[in-house]
Amino acid sequence: MFRIKKLDIFIVKQFGMLFIGTFFICQFVLMMQFLWRYIDDLIGKGLTMDVLAQFFWYMGLMLVPQALPLAILLSSLIAYGNLGESSELTAIKAAGISLMQSFRGLIAITIMIAFASFYFQNNIGPTANLKLAQLILSMRDKSPETQIPVGVFYDGIPNSNIYVQKKDNETGKLYGIMIYRMTGSYEDQAIILADSGMLQSTADRKHLLLSLWSGEWFENMQSQEFTNTAAVPYRRETFVDKKILIPFDDGFNLTDASLLSGSAKSKSMGAIWHSLDSLNHYYDSVGNVNFKELSYLYNPVKVKTSRDSLRLETKRASLKQTFDVETDYSKLSSAQKQQAVSSAIANIQRDISELDYRSMLTVDGDVAIRFHWIEAYNKITLALSCLLFFFIGAPLGAIIRKGGLGIPIIVSVLVFITYYILDNSGYRMAREGIWAIWFGKTLAMVVLTPIAVFVTYKANNDSVVFNMDAYRVFFTKLLGLRLKRHLALKEVVIYPPHYDESKEKLRYLDGLFDDYLKRKKLLRLPNPIKVFFKYQDDHEIERLSEQLEEVVQDLSNTRSSRIIAYLNQLPILSAKAHTRPFDRKRYNVLAAICFPLGIILYIRMWRFRLRLANDIKKLIVTNKLIVDEIDNIQQK
């Protein structure tokens, strides 16, 4: 039965204080990152403090679910890093308490945080997202002078259409301005061209001041006395500097929230399921209607192939007609052939246009359905990421054993960036329909879960994780890279080499190696049955390799630099890789069943056989050089 112990209370206190601090830090960082995206919508708009307060409040609420996993990662990593650095973790293990047992209190806390995160996203988050989107949209519409786009006509200013070729974002100056002013009817409109200008709000925020430089003004002068005349007089004005005051109420007005109610981010899980059911029902109905209408317009077509011609059989309504296309087409005149081809092309283009139009009706539905599914998965994955980050942060803290804000922050940032990149990439692919939604939204979880399992296993078993030499040896063996000797002359020799004994052993080993090379026939392809199913250990080469290493160990105490150079030339023999892919029989059988993998492993093993044969030949030659050098030393 689970009982709360003093150790659980102690660890929870350590974690709790850190979690509160790191949560507010993460919340602040995420808010600053989000604020930077919308800084242009806030600056220069004359927003009141209550509007800004609402913006920051709803922004903070929206980012709470994203800050929770990062806070758990950082706080758990620092907490167990502090315990390891102060040797408290060592004392806990010495008392017979495993690392997983020390996790149990924090696991319960993390599960509660995960449920709180899901509850927050399902009940508070949708409202916060809706209010925030409403505020951002209202801010963008508040001051249209900052929203004038480049290269298109903008109608955000009353009774005016403005076209700008270039805009300086720092000064707000506009270049290449063309303005259509609708002052009344079509006949009364004016056209204004200017080399440059600026658009600013007045101090009372009730008007827009349009300052123009180096331009012309064209305006029709339609009036009552000219209503029956064909020619309409106009006014043309060339100006160097001109200011126009445009009435415009720049007060802050909230956009209608009903325009944003269809967004998936503004819905709870229940509302998402209800919307998905409605959307699927509606677009299934649209698809059925399109199928019936297109089936009526384009009846089933069946193509038959004969010896000399292609026969096209089509049925429309109840009338069945049969045409021999090539024969009937050859009977037509040149003009009729051209007319028939043109008519066919026109019919095809009409059909393509019809299909494109009908597809446009369903594309929006597919996008809406995808966004609803993405948001549903997002609520679940964000909650589960709290558990995932705990099982990454706490074991890493126990392994690193460094507290504070140094290494833990670096590790946390690297883990979170990896998660963010994978999650954002999966989201974009799922949004565009390139990947399945479940795959895109669970990609980050699937990739990081094995890492969490790995570090938790290593930390619980006190295994070495950051030993680079162990990883280098592992990958060297995996890739079949050759190991080299690195012997050097010793400054102090306690036990001098036994030259006579080593010389006799080398000569004896040369004979054994030569006999082994002749009997094993390493250059031939091995029998696959013996390799994968009936293999035998090659203990002979293992024994010879051990005897050779004993001689090398003895001669490494020599004072001769030439012997040391020859010893470094001796290859290190791979005594097992040339017999079978794996040590265990079931792994070899499994590799043989997996056909492509078995072929790769078989070729890799044959490569080791060829390398062993070359190494033995080189070893025999080098041994003779060592024996000759020993003879020279003894003669001197």
PLY file of the C-alpha trace (Angstrom):
ply
format ascii 1.0
element vertex 636
property float x
property float y
property float z
element edge 635
property int vertex1
property int vertex2
end_header
0.00 0.00 0.00
1.26 3.46 -0.91
2.20 5.48 2.17
3.59 8.98 2.30
7.06 8.89 3.83
9.35 11.62 5.07
11.58 11.10 2.05
8.64 11.74 -0.30
7.76 14.94 1.56
11.40 16.06 1.46
11.76 15.50 -2.31
8.36 17.05 -3.07
9.37 20.17 -1.11
12.62 20.40 -3.06
10.74 19.98 -6.32
7.79 22.23 -5.40
9.77 25.39 -4.71
11.79 24.93 -7.87
8.66 24.19 -9.91
6.96 27.42 -8.85
10.04 29.48 -9.71
10.78 27.78 -13.01
7.11 27.93 -14.03
7.05 31.72 -13.78
10.39 31.94 -15.59
9.15 29.73 -18.42
5.86 31.62 -18.54
7.73 34.92 -18.82
10.02 33.62 -21.60
7.09 32.23 -23.62
5.11 35.46 -23.15
8.04 37.55 -24.39
8.44 35.27 -27.41
4.72 35.53 -28.17
4.72 39.30 -27.58
7.57 39.74 -30.04
5.43 38.21 -32.78
2.66 40.79 -32.28
4.72 43.82 -31.24
3.76 45.63 -34.48
0.07 45.30 -33.58
0.63 47.06 -30.22
3.05 49.91 -30.91
1.59 53.22 -32.00
-2.05 52.19 -31.63
-2.89 54.37 -28.60
-4.21 51.38 -26.65
-5.44 52.02 -23.14
-4.10 50.23 -20.09
-7.21 48.09 -19.67
-6.90 46.79 -23.24
-3.20 45.98 -22.73
-4.01 44.31 -19.41
-6.59 42.10 -21.12
-4.09 41.23 -23.84
-1.39 40.15 -21.36
-3.89 38.30 -19.17
-5.35 36.18 -21.95
-1.89 35.66 -23.46
-0.66 34.33 -20.11
-3.64 32.00 -19.78
-3.12 30.65 -23.28
0.57 29.87 -22.65
0.10 28.09 -19.29
-0.19 24.57 -20.86
3.03 25.16 -22.81
4.93 26.43 -19.76
3.99 23.46 -17.54
6.05 20.74 -19.36
9.11 22.97 -19.61
8.84 23.92 -15.93
8.58 20.23 -14.93
11.63 19.39 -17.05
13.76 22.17 -15.59
12.64 21.83 -11.97
13.01 18.02 -11.85
16.45 18.24 -13.46
17.63 20.89 -10.96
16.05 19.09 -7.98
17.80 15.76 -8.61
20.94 17.55 -9.72
21.05 19.28 -6.33
20.44 15.94 -4.54
23.28 14.32 -6.47
25.68 17.25 -6.03
25.14 17.33 -2.25
25.54 13.49 -2.00
21.98 13.20 -0.68
21.08 10.95 -3.59
24.00 8.67 -2.68
22.72 8.49 0.89
19.22 7.63 -0.35
20.57 4.74 -2.44
22.79 3.61 0.42
19.66 3.30 2.58
18.31 0.71 0.15
15.90 3.05 -1.66
16.09 2.84 -5.44
15.81 5.82 -7.72
12.36 4.77 -8.93
11.14 4.60 -5.34
12.33 8.16 -4.80
10.38 9.18 -7.92
6.99 7.99 -6.70
5.98 11.20 -4.89
6.93 13.36 -7.87
5.24 10.96 -10.28
1.97 11.46 -8.40
2.47 15.25 -8.48
3.30 15.18 -12.22
0.19 13.10 -13.00
-1.94 15.66 -11.18
-0.26 18.47 -13.13
-0.95 16.58 -16.38
-4.65 16.28 -15.52
-4.70 19.95 -14.50
-3.12 20.84 -17.84
-5.77 18.92 -19.75
-8.56 20.49 -17.65
-7.08 23.92 -18.26
-6.88 23.39 -22.02
-10.39 21.98 -22.15
-12.19 24.58 -20.03
-10.13 27.77 -19.72
-7.85 27.66 -22.76
-10.61 27.88 -25.42
-12.03 31.06 -23.89
-8.55 32.58 -23.53
-7.73 31.76 -27.17
-11.01 33.27 -28.37
-10.57 36.47 -26.37
-6.93 36.83 -27.40
-7.72 36.33 -31.09
-10.54 38.87 -30.78
-8.19 41.43 -29.21
-5.46 40.89 -31.83
-7.93 41.26 -34.69
-9.37 44.41 -33.12
-5.88 45.89 -32.64
-5.03 45.29 -36.27
-8.17 47.12 -37.39
-7.69 50.03 -34.99
-5.05 52.04 -36.86
-5.21 51.30 -40.58
-2.24 53.54 -41.37
0.09 50.85 -40.00
-1.64 48.08 -41.96
-1.38 49.46 -45.50
0.10 46.62 -47.59
2.56 46.98 -50.46
1.62 46.18 -54.03
-2.17 45.79 -53.57
-5.15 48.13 -53.13
-6.19 48.70 -49.53
-9.77 49.70 -48.69
-9.50 49.97 -44.90
-9.91 53.75 -45.01
-13.49 54.97 -45.62
-14.33 56.10 -49.18
-10.78 55.44 -50.38
-8.69 52.79 -52.12
-4.93 53.22 -51.63
-2.15 51.57 -53.61
1.47 51.82 -52.39
4.52 50.63 -54.32
6.96 50.83 -51.41
6.83 51.46 -47.66
9.53 52.34 -45.13
8.61 50.42 -41.98
10.94 52.47 -39.77
9.71 55.96 -40.73
6.22 55.02 -41.95
6.78 56.91 -45.22
4.92 55.67 -48.32
6.24 55.81 -51.89
4.49 55.52 -55.27
1.00 56.34 -53.98
-2.20 56.01 -56.01
-5.53 56.89 -54.35
-9.09 56.42 -55.67
-11.53 58.54 -53.67
-15.25 57.72 -53.91
-16.78 61.04 -52.80
-20.26 60.34 -54.11
-21.31 58.66 -57.31
-19.11 57.09 -59.89
-18.87 60.39 -61.80
-17.61 62.28 -58.73
-14.63 60.11 -57.88
-11.11 61.53 -57.74
-7.73 60.04 -58.55
-4.64 61.20 -56.67
-1.08 60.33 -57.65
1.87 61.22 -55.42
5.55 60.47 -55.32
5.54 59.96 -51.54
3.44 60.59 -48.46
2.55 59.70 -44.89
-0.67 58.69 -43.16
-1.05 59.54 -39.47
-3.79 59.73 -36.87
-4.62 63.08 -35.32
-4.27 63.71 -31.60
-8.00 63.29 -30.96
-7.95 59.94 -32.85
-11.00 61.11 -34.86
-9.30 61.85 -38.20
-6.50 60.63 -40.44
-4.01 63.18 -41.77
-2.77 62.27 -45.26
0.38 64.23 -46.20
1.34 63.98 -49.89
4.37 65.32 -51.78
5.00 65.85 -55.52
1.76 64.69 -57.09
-1.34 65.39 -59.16
-5.07 65.41 -58.40
-7.68 64.47 -61.05
-11.36 64.99 -60.19
-14.61 64.96 -62.18
-16.80 68.07 -61.81
-20.24 66.50 -62.30
-23.09 68.89 -61.45
-26.77 69.44 -62.26
-26.25 71.75 -65.23
-24.09 69.16 -67.00
-26.37 66.19 -66.59
-27.46 66.12 -70.27
-24.07 66.81 -71.84
-21.82 64.11 -73.21
-18.59 65.68 -71.96
-18.00 65.93 -68.23
-15.60 68.67 -67.05
-12.81 67.73 -64.66
-10.27 69.46 -62.46
-6.55 68.75 -62.56
-4.19 70.02 -59.87
-0.44 69.63 -59.58
0.94 70.05 -56.09
4.25 69.93 -54.27
2.84 69.52 -50.76
-0.73 68.71 -49.89
-2.54 67.61 -46.72
-5.92 65.87 -46.66
-7.97 65.35 -43.51
-10.07 62.19 -43.61
-12.79 61.57 -41.00
-12.04 58.32 -39.21
-13.09 57.17 -35.76
-9.96 55.54 -34.33
-11.53 54.38 -31.10
-10.94 50.82 -29.98
-13.86 48.53 -30.80
-13.87 44.81 -30.24
-14.43 42.63 -33.27
-17.54 40.48 -33.23
-16.57 37.25 -31.44
-18.99 35.23 -33.54
-16.59 35.59 -36.46
-13.99 33.56 -34.51
-16.28 31.02 -32.90
-15.62 28.44 -35.62
-11.90 28.23 -34.74
-10.89 24.86 -33.31
-8.65 26.53 -30.69
-11.69 28.20 -29.14
-13.49 24.88 -28.49
-13.38 22.31 -25.73
-12.94 18.61 -26.43
-16.69 18.01 -26.38
-17.30 20.91 -28.74
-14.57 19.59 -31.05
-16.22 16.14 -31.27
-19.59 17.77 -31.90
-18.11 20.01 -34.63
-16.32 17.08 -36.24
-19.57 15.13 -36.36
-21.38 18.10 -37.94
-18.58 18.81 -40.42
-18.31 15.17 -41.50
-22.07 14.92 -41.91
-22.28 18.15 -43.91
-19.36 17.43 -46.25
-20.44 13.82 -46.70
-23.77 15.21 -47.90
-21.95 17.62 -50.23
-19.87 14.73 -51.56
-22.96 12.60 -52.18
-24.65 15.46 -54.04
-21.55 16.02 -56.17
-21.32 12.31 -56.91
-24.95 12.12 -58.05
-24.74 15.24 -60.18
-21.45 14.27 -61.79
-22.69 10.74 -62.36
-25.68 12.18 -64.21
-23.52 14.53 -66.31
-20.73 12.04 -66.99
-22.16 8.57 -67.44
-19.91 5.54 -67.02
-17.41 5.13 -69.85
-16.15 1.76 -70.99
-13.24 1.32 -73.38
-12.84 -1.78 -75.57
-9.75 -2.64 -77.55
-10.03 -4.36 -80.93
-7.36 -5.34 -83.38
-7.21 -2.09 -85.36
-9.26 0.50 -83.55
-10.26 1.81 -80.15
-14.01 1.62 -79.58
-15.58 4.05 -77.15
-18.92 3.12 -75.68
-20.88 5.70 -73.73
-24.38 5.68 -72.35
-26.44 8.77 -71.68
-29.85 8.33 -70.05
-31.53 5.34 -71.68
-30.03 5.90 -75.13
-27.06 3.67 -75.97
-24.83 4.62 -78.88
-21.65 3.03 -80.15
-18.92 4.96 -81.94
-15.81 3.84 -83.76
-13.71 6.94 -83.07
-10.94 6.44 -85.59
-13.28 5.44 -88.44
-15.79 8.23 -87.85
-13.04 10.83 -87.41
-11.32 9.82 -90.66
-14.53 10.43 -92.61
-14.68 14.09 -91.56
-13.33 16.96 -93.64
-10.43 19.11 -92.45
-12.74 21.84 -91.19
-14.95 19.31 -89.42
-11.90 17.66 -87.84
-10.68 21.01 -86.52
-14.15 21.81 -85.23
-14.42 18.40 -83.55
-11.03 18.82 -81.84
-11.89 22.35 -80.70
-15.24 21.16 -79.38
-13.56 18.29 -77.49
-10.99 20.64 -75.94
-13.73 23.06 -74.91
-15.73 20.23 -73.33
-12.68 19.03 -71.42
-11.87 22.53 -70.18
-15.48 22.96 -69.11
-15.38 19.67 -67.23
-12.10 20.61 -65.54
-13.53 23.97 -64.46
-16.62 22.24 -63.09
-14.52 19.76 -61.12
-12.23 22.54 -59.82
-15.24 24.54 -58.65
-16.73 21.58 -56.84
-13.40 20.69 -55.27
-13.15 24.22 -53.87
-16.35 23.58 -51.94
-14.79 20.63 -50.11
-11.20 21.88 -49.60
-12.27 24.28 -46.84
-14.10 21.44 -45.15
-11.02 19.20 -45.23
-8.92 22.00 -43.71
-11.49 22.63 -40.95
-11.68 18.92 -40.12
-7.88 18.65 -39.98
-7.62 21.66 -37.66
-10.21 20.18 -35.29
-8.37 16.84 -35.15
-5.03 18.62 -34.62
-6.44 20.59 -31.70
-7.91 17.44 -30.15
-4.54 15.68 -30.34
-2.79 18.81 -29.08
-4.79 18.83 -25.84
-3.75 15.23 -25.13
-0.09 15.45 -26.18
0.54 18.64 -24.18
-0.80 16.95 -21.06
1.22 13.77 -21.65
4.38 15.81 -22.31
4.38 16.71 -18.60
5.04 13.05 -17.74
7.49 12.67 -20.61
9.58 15.66 -19.53
9.64 14.47 -15.92
11.07 11.09 -16.93
13.71 12.93 -18.95
14.57 15.65 -16.45
14.71 13.71 -13.17
16.93 10.84 -14.44
19.23 13.29 -16.22
19.58 15.26 -12.99
20.48 12.05 -11.14
23.07 11.20 -13.82
24.62 14.67 -14.23
24.53 15.46 -10.51
24.89 19.18 -11.09
22.41 21.62 -9.57
21.91 25.33 -10.07
21.07 27.08 -13.31
24.09 26.13 -15.40
24.13 22.69 -16.97
20.42 22.00 -16.16
19.31 25.00 -18.22
21.51 23.96 -21.16
20.17 20.40 -21.11
16.57 21.61 -20.69
16.86 24.01 -23.59
18.32 21.31 -25.85
15.54 18.85 -24.95
12.80 21.45 -25.36
14.18 22.69 -28.69
14.24 19.11 -29.96
10.66 18.61 -28.82
9.55 21.95 -30.30
11.15 21.30 -33.70
9.64 17.83 -33.97
6.21 18.95 -32.76
6.14 22.04 -35.00
7.29 20.05 -38.04
4.65 17.40 -37.39
2.01 20.10 -36.95
2.86 21.76 -40.27
2.88 18.46 -42.14
-0.45 17.43 -40.59
-1.94 20.86 -41.29
-1.03 20.64 -44.98
-2.36 17.07 -45.20
1.07 15.64 -46.09
1.23 13.42 -43.01
-1.52 11.66 -41.11
-2.67 13.83 -38.20
-1.97 11.19 -35.55
1.56 10.73 -36.90
2.36 14.44 -37.07
1.06 15.27 -33.60
2.64 12.25 -31.87
6.01 12.48 -33.65
7.73 14.39 -30.84
6.32 12.03 -28.18
7.37 8.92 -30.11
10.92 10.20 -30.66
11.52 11.40 -27.09
9.86 8.46 -25.28
12.76 6.03 -26.01
15.16 8.71 -24.72
13.12 8.98 -21.50
13.13 5.18 -21.10
16.87 5.01 -21.79
17.96 7.70 -19.30
15.53 6.36 -16.65
16.97 2.85 -17.05
20.56 4.13 -16.92
19.91 6.32 -13.87
18.10 3.54 -11.99
20.98 1.12 -12.62
23.76 3.68 -12.00
25.05 3.03 -15.52
27.51 5.33 -17.20
25.76 7.47 -19.83
28.19 10.25 -20.73
31.32 8.08 -21.05
32.47 8.98 -24.56
35.12 6.24 -24.62
32.44 3.57 -24.16
30.39 4.99 -27.04
33.48 5.25 -29.23
34.35 1.59 -28.63
30.73 0.54 -29.27
30.47 2.35 -32.61
33.94 1.17 -33.60
32.82 -2.43 -33.17
29.47 -1.78 -34.83
31.00 -0.20 -37.93
33.90 -2.65 -38.04
36.56 0.06 -37.72
40.11 -1.15 -37.16
41.71 -0.64 -33.75
45.35 0.47 -33.70
48.11 0.04 -31.14
49.59 3.09 -29.47
52.73 1.84 -27.70
55.57 4.16 -26.70
58.92 3.83 -25.00
58.57 3.71 -21.22
60.67 6.06 -19.12
60.91 3.56 -16.29
60.98 -0.20 -16.91
60.46 -2.38 -13.87
60.41 -5.75 -15.60
62.71 -5.99 -18.66
61.48 -8.09 -21.62
62.34 -11.78 -21.97
63.84 -11.68 -25.44
64.61 -15.38 -25.80
61.21 -16.51 -24.63
59.35 -13.93 -26.74
61.43 -14.79 -29.82
60.58 -18.48 -29.51
56.90 -17.71 -28.99
56.79 -15.52 -32.08
58.35 -18.23 -34.23
55.96 -20.79 -32.78
52.94 -18.48 -33.39
54.04 -17.86 -37.00
53.78 -21.57 -37.69
50.38 -21.81 -36.02
49.06 -18.78 -37.87
50.30 -20.11 -41.20
48.69 -23.49 -40.54
45.43 -21.77 -39.48
45.37 -19.71 -42.66
45.73 -22.80 -44.84
43.09 -24.86 -43.03
40.33 -22.23 -42.62
40.41 -20.91 -46.20
39.22 -17.48 -45.13
39.10 -16.11 -48.67
36.15 -18.36 -49.59
32.52 -17.49 -48.97
31.30 -19.18 -45.77
28.36 -21.56 -45.74
25.21 -19.54 -44.83
23.66 -22.53 -43.03
26.65 -22.83 -40.73
26.78 -19.08 -40.22
23.16 -18.49 -39.19
21.93 -21.89 -37.96
24.85 -24.30 -37.18
27.76 -22.02 -36.38
30.67 -22.96 -34.12
32.99 -20.75 -32.10
36.51 -20.27 -33.44
38.36 -20.75 -30.17
41.65 -21.40 -31.98
42.05 -17.85 -33.25
40.97 -16.52 -29.86
43.73 -18.54 -28.18
46.34 -17.46 -30.72
45.30 -13.83 -30.32
45.68 -14.05 -26.54
49.15 -15.58 -26.84
50.19 -12.86 -29.27
49.01 -10.14 -26.88
51.09 -11.71 -24.07
54.20 -11.42 -26.26
53.34 -7.82 -27.17
52.85 -7.00 -23.47
56.25 -8.45 -22.64
58.10 -6.72 -25.50
56.45 -3.36 -24.77
59.02 -3.00 -21.94
61.88 -2.89 -24.43
64.30 0.02 -24.83
64.44 -0.45 -28.62
62.44 2.09 -30.58
62.52 -0.19 -33.64
60.78 -3.01 -31.75
58.15 -0.56 -30.46
57.56 0.60 -34.05
57.19 -3.02 -35.21
54.78 -3.79 -32.35
52.58 -0.84 -33.36
52.42 -2.34 -36.85
50.98 -5.61 -35.52
47.23 -5.68 -36.29
44.73 -6.29 -33.50
42.87 -9.44 -34.52
39.08 -9.58 -34.55
38.55 -13.07 -33.15
34.71 -13.34 -33.31
33.28 -11.12 -36.06
34.36 -13.53 -38.84
32.31 -16.48 -37.50
28.72 -15.14 -37.18
26.90 -11.80 -36.89
25.79 -12.20 -33.24
26.87 -14.19 -30.20
23.38 -15.51 -29.49
21.86 -18.09 -31.79
18.32 -16.67 -31.83
19.60 -13.31 -33.06
21.37 -15.01 -35.96
18.24 -16.97 -36.88
16.20 -13.76 -36.76
18.76 -12.01 -38.96
18.54 -14.85 -41.51
14.74 -14.55 -41.62
14.94 -10.78 -42.21
16.18 -11.18 -45.77
17.77 -7.76 -46.50
19.34 -7.54 -43.04
20.68 -11.08 -43.30
22.40 -10.31 -46.62
24.03 -7.19 -45.18
25.27 -9.03 -42.09
26.53 -11.94 -44.21
28.58 -9.60 -46.42
29.87 -7.79 -43.33
31.01 -11.11 -41.81
32.76 -12.12 -45.06
34.52 -8.76 -45.01
35.87 -9.60 -41.56
37.11 -12.96 -42.86
39.02 -11.24 -45.65
40.46 -8.72 -43.19
41.51 -11.51 -40.80
43.35 -13.27 -43.61
45.22 -10.06 -44.54
45.98 -9.36 -40.87
47.47 -12.82 -40.36
49.70 -12.40 -43.42
50.87 -9.02 -42.20
51.37 -10.41 -38.69
53.66 -13.22 -39.91
55.84 -10.77 -41.82
56.03 -8.33 -38.89
56.85 -11.12 -36.43
59.89 -12.05 -38.53
61.08 -8.44 -38.44
60.71 -8.39 -34.66
62.67 -11.65 -34.33
65.46 -10.28 -36.53
65.63 -7.10 -34.45
65.83 -9.16 -31.24
68.73 -11.13 -32.76
70.53 -7.86 -33.57
70.06 -6.61 -30.01
71.38 -9.85 -28.53
74.43 -9.84 -30.82
75.27 -6.31 -29.71
0 1
1 2
2 3
3 4
4 5
5 6
6 7
7 8
8 9
9 10
10 11
11 12
12 13
13 14
14 15
15 16
16 17
17 18
18 19
19 20
20 21
21 22
22 23
23 24
24 25
25 26
26 27
27 28
28 29
29 30
30 31
31 32
32 33
33 34
34 35
35 36
36 37
37 38
38 39
39 40
40 41
41 42
42 43
43 44
44 45
45 46
46 47
47 48
48 49
49 50
50 51
51 52
52 53
53 54
54 55
55 56
56 57
57 58
58 59
59 60
60 61
61 62
62 63
63 64
64 65
65 66
66 67
67 68
68 69
69 70
70 71
71 72
72 73
73 74
74 75
75 76
76 77
77 78
78 79
79 80
80 81
81 82
82 83
83 84
84 85
85 86
86 87
87 88
88 89
89 90
90 91
91 92
92 93
93 94
94 95
95 96
96 97
97 98
98 99
99 100
100 101
101 102
102 103
103 104
104 105
105 106
106 107
107 108
108 109
109 110
110 111
111 112
112 113
113 114
114 115
115 116
116 117
117 118
118 119
119 120
120 121
121 122
122 123
123 124
124 125
125 126
126 127
127 128
128 129
129 130
130 131
131 132
132 133
133 134
134 135
135 136
136 137
137 138
138 139
139 140
140 141
141 142
142 143
143 144
144 145
145 146
146 147
147 148
148 149
149 150
150 151
151 152
152 153
153 154
154 155
155 156
156 157
157 158
158 159
159 160
160 161
161 162
162 163
163 164
164 165
165 166
166 167
167 168
168 169
169 170
170 171
171 172
172 173
173 174
174 175
175 176
176 177
177 178
178 179
179 180
180 181
181 182
182 183
183 184
184 185
185 186
186 187
187 188
188 189
189 190
190 191
191 192
192 193
193 194
194 195
195 196
196 197
197 198
198 199
199 200
200 201
201 202
202 203
203 204
204 205
205 206
206 207
207 208
208 209
209 210
210 211
211 212
212 213
213 214
214 215
215 216
216 217
217 218
218 219
219 220
220 221
221 222
222 223
223 224
224 225
225 226
226 227
227 228
228 229
229 230
230 231
231 232
232 233
233 234
234 235
235 236
236 237
237 238
238 239
239 240
240 241
241 242
242 243
243 244
244 245
245 246
246 247
247 248
248 249
249 250
250 251
251 252
252 253
253 254
254 255
255 256
256 257
257 258
258 259
259 260
260 261
261 262
262 263
263 264
264 265
265 266
266 267
267 268
268 269
269 270
270 271
271 272
272 273
273 274
274 275
275 276
276 277
277 278
278 279
279 280
280 281
281 282
282 283
283 284
284 285
285 286
286 287
287 288
288 289
289 290
290 291
291 292
292 293
293 294
294 295
295 296
296 297
297 298
298 299
299 300
300 301
301 302
302 303
303 304
304 305
305 306
306 307
307 308
308 309
309 310
310 311
311 312
312 313
313 314
314 315
315 316
316 317
317 318
318 319
319 320
320 321
321 322
322 323
323 324
324 325
325 326
326 327
327 328
328 329
329 330
330 331
331 332
332 333
333 334
334 335
335 336
336 337
337 338
338 339
339 340
340 341
341 342
342 343
343 344
344 345
345 346
346 347
347 348
348 349
349 350
350 351
351 352
352 353
353 354
354 355
355 356
356 357
357 358
358 359
359 360
360 361
361 362
362 363
363 364
364 365
365 366
366 367
367 368
368 369
369 370
370 371
371 372
372 373
373 374
374 375
375 376
376 377
377 378
378 379
379 380
380 381
381 382
382 383
383 384
384 385
385 386
386 387
387 388
388 389
389 390
390 391
391 392
392 393
393 394
394 395
395 396
396 397
397 398
398 399
399 400
400 401
401 402
402 403
403 404
404 405
405 406
406 407
407 408
408 409
409 410
410 411
411 412
412 413
413 414
414 415
415 416
416 417
417 418
418 419
419 420
420 421
421 422
422 423
423 424
424 425
425 426
426 427
427 428
428 429
429 430
430 431
431 432
432 433
433 434
434 435
435 436
436 437
437 438
438 439
439 440
440 441
441 442
442 443
443 444
444 445
445 446
446 447
447 448
448 449
449 450
450 451
451 452
452 453
453 454
454 455
455 456
456 457
457 458
458 459
459 460
460 461
461 462
462 463
463 464
464 465
465 466
466 467
467 468
468 469
469 470
470 471
471 472
472 473
473 474
474 475
475 476
476 477
477 478
478 479
479 480
480 481
481 482
482 483
483 484
484 485
485 486
486 487
487 488
488 489
489 490
490 491
491 492
492 493
493 494
494 495
495 496
496 497
497 498
498 499
499 500
500 501
501 502
502 503
503 504
504 505
505 506
506 507
507 508
508 509
509 510
510 511
511 512
512 513
513 514
514 515
515 516
516 517
517 518
518 519
519 520
520 521
521 522
522 523
523 524
524 525
525 526
526 527
527 528
528 529
529 530
530 531
531 532
532 533
533 534
534 535
535 536
536 537
537 538
538 539
539 540
540 541
541 542
542 543
543 544
544 545
545 546
546 547
547 548
548 549
549 550
550 551
551 552
552 553
553 554
554 555
555 556
556 557
557 558
558 559
559 560
560 561
561 562
562 563
563 564
564 565
565 566
566 567
567 568
568 569
569 570
570 571
571 572
572 573
573 574
574 575
575 576
576 577
577 578
578 579
579 580
580 581
581 582
582 583
583 584
584 585
585 586
586 587
587 588
588 589
589 590
590 591
591 592
592 593
593 594
594 595
595 596
596 597
597 598
598 599
599 600
600 601
601 602
602 603
603 604
604 605
605 606
606 607
607 608
608 609
609 610
610 611
611 612
612 613
613 614
614 615
615 616
616 617
617 618
618 619
619 620
620 621
621 622
622 623
623 624
624 625
625 626
626 627
627 628
628 629
629 630
630 631
631 632
632 633
633 634
634 635
